[in-house]
Amino acid sequence: MGRRQNDSDFNRYALLILFFIGVISCILFLTTVSFSSYSRQDFEYENGVSVEEKGEQCCRGVQHLELWGDAVKWGAEFKVNSSQDCCVACKRMCRGDGGPCLCNSWVFCGDREACGPRFGECWLKRQKDALNPDRQDSGNHVMWTSGFVFDKGEEIVGMETDYGILRIKVSISHLVNYILCFHIQYAEHVFH
């Protein structure tokens, strides 16, 4: 009669599996803690340019698109020099404490011939649903340029590509910090 094998092989594998589960759990915990401890202030400057200034440089909008929505500042009484100035005016209506922005979309008339007396009008608006905006009209016949400003609480991350800005809505706040960290550190190298 041969020797009866005991359960030592099974116990050895069970301990090894438990060890790896513990290591993976520690790594996940440390990763979560390290990314959730970042704040927007950690990314205040990139290459000597403040993120706020860079955000103002990124104000572009979509030509030949007119967004509708509740006006928070009437364009007939508010004229600016460019679509970028209109976007910056909308961004400046956001509270600094991360609360909702009073303005989350803007519409600018920048074609001197097509706009006539409306040239330079900047309408600052509030969309009910920023991911599903209320469009008035679009196409080459539209003289307006429109754009968006997202509330910080909406946790929307935009990554600029050759085809425009890809906007992603995420629901986990530490994931937003991780994506912002990635975008700030590596976007210049990846997309340019």
QUIMOJO-V159448 format. One record per residue. N is the residue number from 0. PSI is psi in degrees with one decimal (999 if undefined). OMEGA is omega in degrees with one decimal (none if undefined). Layout:
N;PSI;OMEGA  N;PSI;OMEGA
//
This chain:
0;134.9;-178.5  1;168.7;177.7  2;139.7;177.4  3;125.3;178.7  4;132.7;176.3  5;-176.0;-176.1  6;23.6;-176.7  7;-36.8;177.5  8;-43.6;178.8  9;-44.1;-179.8  10;-39.2;-179.7  11;-45.3;178.9  12;-36.6;178.9  13;-42.0;178.2  14;-39.3;178.6  15;-42.6;178.3  16;-44.3;178.1  17;-38.6;178.1  18;-47.6;179.7  19;-36.8;176.1  20;-41.3;177.6  21;-43.5;179.2  22;-45.8;179.5  23;-41.1;178.3  24;-42.6;178.4  25;-43.1;179.3  26;-45.4;178.7  27;-41.5;179.3  28;-48.2;-179.3  29;-37.7;177.3  30;-45.6;179.7  31;-44.9;-179.3  32;-42.6;-177.0  33;-39.8;-179.7  34;-33.0;-179.3  35;-14.4;179.4  36;-11.3;176.3  37;144.8;172.9  38;169.8;178.2  39;-26.1;-179.9  40;-26.1;177.3  41;-24.8;-177.2  42;30.4;-174.7  43;-33.5;-178.6  44;139.7;175.8  45;116.9;-178.6  46;38.0;177.3  47;-1.7;179.5  48;129.5;-179.5  49;148.0;179.9  50;-34.8;179.1  51;-44.5;178.2  52;-40.9;-180.0  53;-37.6;176.6  54;-36.3;177.9  55;-32.2;177.5  56;-25.8;-176.7  57;0.2;178.4  58;109.7;179.2  59;-69.0;-176.5  60;178.4;-178.3  61;119.7;179.0  62;153.1;177.8  63;36.3;176.3  64;129.2;175.8  65;114.6;176.7  66;144.4;175.8  67;-167.4;179.6  68;167.9;179.9  69;125.4;-179.9  70;128.7;174.5  71;-17.3;172.9  72;120.8;-174.9  73;129.2;-179.3  74;-27.2;179.1  75;-25.0;-179.0  76;0.1;-175.7  77;107.1;-179.3  78;139.7;179.4  79;174.8;-174.5  80;-24.4;-174.7  81;166.9;176.3  82;-32.7;177.7  83;-42.2;177.9  84;-36.8;178.9  85;-43.7;178.3  86;-44.9;179.7  87;-39.4;177.8  88;-38.2;177.5  89;-44.9;179.8  90;-33.7;-178.2  91;-8.4;176.1  92;3.2;176.5  93;142.0;177.7  94;145.8;-178.7  95;-14.1;-175.8  96;10.6;178.3  97;3.8;177.6  98;-178.3;-177.8  99;149.8;176.1  100;139.3;175.2  101;-32.4;-179.2  102;126.7;175.6  103;3.1;172.7  104;155.3;-178.4  105;153.9;-179.8  106;128.5;-175.8  107;139.0;176.9  108;104.5;-172.6  109;1.7;178.3  110;105.9;-172.6  111;-43.2;-177.9  112;-48.8;-176.7  113;-35.6;-175.9  114;-30.4;-177.9  115;-126.4;-178.2  116;-12.3;179.0  117;-1.6;-178.7  118;129.7;178.8  119;-6.5;179.7  120;135.4;178.8  121;109.0;178.8  122;120.9;176.8  123;128.2;-170.8  124;167.7;177.6  125;116.1;176.4  126;143.5;176.1  127;-40.2;179.4  128;105.7;-175.0  129;-26.9;179.4  130;-14.6;176.9  131;72.6;-172.5  132;156.3;178.0  133;106.4;-178.2  134;135.1;174.0  135;-50.4;-176.3  136;158.6;174.7  137;160.6;-179.1  138;170.2;-176.2  139;-22.9;-179.6  140;-9.5;-177.9  141;129.4;-176.0  142;-2.6;-173.6  143;154.1;169.6  144;131.7;-176.6  145;155.4;178.2  146;176.5;-175.5  147;152.2;168.8  148;120.2;-175.5  149;141.0;175.4  150;145.6;178.1  151;-34.0;-178.6  152;-13.7;-179.0  153;-12.8;177.5  154;54.2;177.0  155;129.0;-179.7  156;132.7;178.2  157;133.8;176.0  158;124.4;-176.4  159;130.9;177.0  160;178.7;177.3  161;-21.9;-176.7  162;5.6;-178.9  163;-166.9;-178.3  164;125.5;176.3  165;117.9;-178.4  166;129.2;-177.7  167;127.8;176.0  168;124.7;179.1  169;160.8;-175.2  170;-4.9;-179.1  171;118.6;-172.3  172;-37.2;-179.8  173;-24.0;175.2  174;-35.2;176.3  175;-46.0;178.6  176;-39.2;178.5  177;-45.8;-179.3  178;-40.3;177.0  179;-41.8;178.3  180;-47.0;178.7  181;-47.3;-176.1  182;-45.2;-177.0  183;-40.2;-175.4  184;-34.2;-169.8  185;-11.2;-174.3  186;-38.7;179.3  187;-38.3;-177.8  188;-36.0;-174.9  189;-44.2;-171.8  190;-4.0;-178.9  191;999;none
//
